[in-house]
């Protein structure tokens, strides 16, 4: 008995459906499925379609592989350098290649949430110059600063934050931007525009650029650590040189000048200025200046109010601005300061408080000072305060040694010279009665009078050598000498000083004060206006009159120039019933100022 096998109903239905589908496919392809040739042709077509799809998949895989390879190369490239600016440039160049963009840029965000630096790629230097100032963080660029997340646009102009481009800017349409994070903070943003062939940036571009941004953050952190160590080394070298100069016994001006020069070099600043408290209680005076155009700054006064240096001096803390000339908080920085851009001022703090300010500035348009650069400055400026303290103590020690020497000379004059002169005078007076000739007697009387006058002179000298307790630095001689020494720095040379007469005994205090004020103003005028190579100062007290003479070999008094300073000196003389003249030197050229006031009954 033969058994018959029956196919299940489900299988028969499946076969029927497949056959119908194959037949339908054959109909759509124009193939007769009823013949063997038709079936073969259908099989061939299906095979070609599969091969085409496979080839497309292979191309996609190959493209993905190439893109991953390029991304790895870019990551390696940005991680190779340690110079921060070079690293930033490599990051932008790698990003442009990875996403096939025509233009790219990296913006570094500053402390004020604006772009402190901007590194473009794809635009030449001439084109950058024609466009004008680099962007600071407005429009779409500022959108990424305010909202640090990836931003992809088909058309830049359609975004609400867009407000157009400046003149001479190349046209840009598609846009892709991603933030760069260093640790937990946003360091800056990558901006890519104009994908080539008019295409749009897609999700793959965003993924690749975001991946590069992660690697860029690591590279930037490494570069910043390297830069920090390099700055630390430079500051250590500068401090070591300053300390060595201090210990060598160099004078205060040499130490302070060295400090300004070294700070300029370390921070790549264009101008360095050291300011000390001026004659007025609310002003600072430029004592030292170095760098481009510094000659015009020497001797200038700045008020505490409305100046960067004044703010640092009063607060005892560093002060920073992105534009010294353009900052409305500091209107005092006009005129000579108008060409300066980013600036920082740090107080020179000692145990006695702020003694001055060190101000460093760069030219307008230069990058601002970073915290990395300015953090060591406060300690460095403290070295200047230490130099001033050491100089003052050294001067005090020298003054004490001079006073001790003066005391010894005064004692010897009193105990030896005066006693012998007095004895000689007494002997001559006793001898005079034995002289009978009138002519000889007259000569003896004249000698006795000369001896008395000599004794008076020696006693006056002793009085000058022994000033009252604590008043050594308050005598007219000492203060005039100090004024001349102080003027040597702005002048660039030491004026010659000649003093005659009983300046510390015959000149009343109020006359001495006026004379010192006139001396300081006259030397200041020589430093600011004369362009002199030498100057002479004469201070003479004789026959009831004090005469101050200041001459220089400079350009002389200009015709029709400002004479407010001369007018003030002349008014001081008139107030003391004296007079003042100012004109050319007798030998020609330069200026000769003569200020004369009475001292008797003044």
Secondary structure, 3 states (H helix, E strand, C coil): CCCCCCCCHHHHHHHHHHHHHHHHHHHHHCCCCCCHHHHHHHHHHHHHHHHHHHHHHHHHHHHHHHHHHHHHHHHHHHCCCCCHHHHHHHHHHHHHHHCCEEEEEEEEECCCCCEEEEEEECCCHHHHHHHCCCCCCCHHHHHHHHCCCCEEECCHHHCCCCCCCCCCCCCCCCEEEEEEEECCEEEEEEEEEEEHHHCCCCHHHHHHHHHHHHHHHHHHHHHHHHHHHHHHHHHHHHHHHHHHHHHCCCCHHHHHHHHHHHHHHHHCCCEEEEEEECCCCCEEEEEEEEECCHHHCCCCEEECCCCHHHHHHHHCCCEEECCCCCCCCCCCCCHHHCCEEEEEEEEEEECCEEEEEEEEEEECCCCCCCHHHHCCHHHHHHHHHHHHHHHHHHHHHHHHHHHHHHHHHHHHHHHHHHHHHHHHHHHHHHHHCCCCCHHHHHHHHHHHHHHHHHHHHHHHHHHHHCCCCCCHHHCHHHHHHHHHHHHHHHHCCCCEEEEECCHHHHCCHHHHHHHHHHHHHHHHHHHHHHCCCCEEEEEEEECCEEEEEEEECCCCCCCCCCCHHHHHHHHHHHHCCCEEEEECCCCCCCEEEEEEEECCCC
